[in-house]
Amino acid sequence: MEVSSTGEKNLLQKRVNKILETRLDIEKDTLEALTELSSFFGNNTLQNRRNLRSQIEKRSVLNNENFLKSFREVKRSLDTICNDLDALANAVQIMKNDLESSKALTHNLIKQTNALQEEKECLQVHKQIAEAFLGRFQISVPEHQLLYGTTKDAPIVAEFFDVLDRVQNIHADCRILMQSGYQIAAADIMEEMTLHQEGALERLYRWTQNHCRSLENNEIGPLIINAMVRLQDRPVLFKYVIDEYAIARKAVLVLSFIEALTEGGPGGNPKPIEMHAHDPKRYIGDMFAWLHQAIPSEKENLLLLLKRCDKNDLSEYVQNALAHITDGVCHPLKVRVETILNTEKDTIVLFALSNLLRFYQQIMKQVAQGGSLEQCLIDLQKSSEEIYISSLTAKVRQILQRPIATAGVLEPPQRDLSPPSSVGRLLTLLKEILSVATMVDGRQSDIIKIVNCVFDPLLQSVQESASHLPTVDMAVYLLNCLYYMQSTLAVYEYMDERVERLQAQSEAQIDTLISEQASSLVSNLQLGPIYTILQTNQTQIETNLLKIFMAKMDAFLEMPDVLLLSQVQLILSSAHRCSVRKRSFNVIVAIYKQIYERVYDPANGFENPQAIFSKDPEQIAKILEV
């Protein structure tokens, strides 16, 4: 019994320990049970503890009754739901049956609907393709309005060229479309795009033409430059526009030229060109300087207008247009230049004007070839050359005539046989003109013409004047004139031929003087009879003749210049004087040598030749310095 009691005690103790070890804070069920217990368990009395089980059982029964009651309501609701579901199931079954019946009846309609749906999708694809095709090969309404303009006078805008490019691209793409097998569509589209192009270019041509007519200050914008690029594909329209531009610029250039002549620049600065009309060189130079500044500007603006065009096809257009632009200034320019040329009397000024015209003719030719301006400058230059040559000829004729005499009578030679004053004045005039001619282009032709114009009548005049003189005087006079002329020309280029001709004429006169001087010496030395014997090859010469000759010869050797002709001393050139003296003395030495050899020849039988000729020819030549 004690063992049993001890076991129960241990079991109770284990339970108590278990209860004590239990953590009520984590035993939710226990806590809830205790909480529920506290709701109806009052004081902890013995009676209450004895009635606790019955109370718990009563409370459990009460809870079960409440649960049953509540569950009964749930069951009633579930029954209602089940009834509804049964009704719904019946309705669904009815609908299913109806649907099956309808499906059987509408099978063909569904099949047709599906076919239409597929066709719709196919048509949608076709629509997208067609829209893409039209978007690629057709222009839109806004583009059409840009191309043709909303009004008749609508201006060209930058977007116009984009649309025109699109039309051209569509036209080009049609070739690919045609190669792909769509020849009919491609041909129709190409024809339509061609019409668009022609219409747009026609509108562009009218706009560009009007714009060129109203250009102010030559303002050329990007739109008109682009327009010229597009019109280049239509040569006729392109030419018409350039012609219209040239006509407009021609009027502007003429007006500007007239204003520069009569009014000057803005505010009178620079002054009007015609204020310098009293100074021919400045007047003509200012006119050409203004043209030289204005015409290249016109060319630059014309090239700006065509800067984006194909350069290979522009040279003729530019040349013709620039020639037309400059045509207008020809008349006022020609009238003024011809007035100056016809009123100017100074030959040197006329020659300077001719060179000025030639210079600007070459300059303008580089800028504006062809046309009236180039021909006008050629005519003016030719006319100026004729005028200054005519003026120079008249001046030469005037100088060569006597101051007071009838026409055609020349100034006679002076007593000292020096060139007359008219020769000096002519050569001075020639120097003044050639000093200008040597500094210009084309001077060779000018120098030759001027020299011919002066020298031909001068030589003729000198020869006519000398023709009335004795032979020696004529030779000295001509030699002095020729020497003066030759000295003048020797310093200028291109005169070699003329100087050689003068030198040849001088040599001819020197030969004449040598012949006359030698004849005079032969006569004064009594060499005539002896020289005749030598010429006839006679062997005997009279001793008296030889003695007379040697007496004269000895006197001559002492003072050789005494027997020189007086006219020889009047030769201006010392070289010419020395040449005449030396060569005439050489003649005497040569004759002396022949006589000397004849006398010293034993075959001729002269006794004691040393008594006759004490000097040999070499000594004679040394004394005479020949």
Secondary structure, DSSP 8 states (H G I E B T S, - for coil): -HHHHHHHHHHHHHHHHHHHH--TTT-HHHHHHHHHHHHH--S--HHHHHSHHHHHHHHHHHHHHHHHHHHHHHHHHHHHHHHHHHHHHHHHHHHHHHHHHHHHHSHHHHHHHHHHHHHHHHHHHHHHHHHHHHHHHS--HHHHHHHH-SSTT----HHHHHHHHHHHHHHHHHHHHHHTT-HHHHHHHHHHHHHHHHHHHHHHHHHHHHHHHT-STT---HHHHHHHHHHTTSHHHHHHHHHHHHHHHHHHHHHHHHHHHHT-SGGG-S--GGGGTTSHHHHHHHHHHHHHHHHHHHHHHHHHHTTTS-GGGTHHHHHHHHHHHHHTTHHHHHHHHHHHHHH---HHHHHHHHHHHHHHHHHHHHHS-SHHHHHHHHHHHHHHHHHHHHHHHHHHHHHHB-SSS-TT-B----TT----HHHHHHHHHHHHHHHHHTTSTTHHHHHHHHHHHHHHHHHHHHHHHHTTS-HHHHHHHHHHHHHHHHHHHTTSTT-HHHHHHHHHHHHHHHHHHHHHHHHHHHHHTT-HHHHHHHHTT-S---HHHHHHHHHHHHHHHHSGGGGS-GGGGG-S-HHHHHHHHHHHHHHHHHHHHHHHHHHH-GGGT-S-HHHH--S-HHHHHHHTT-
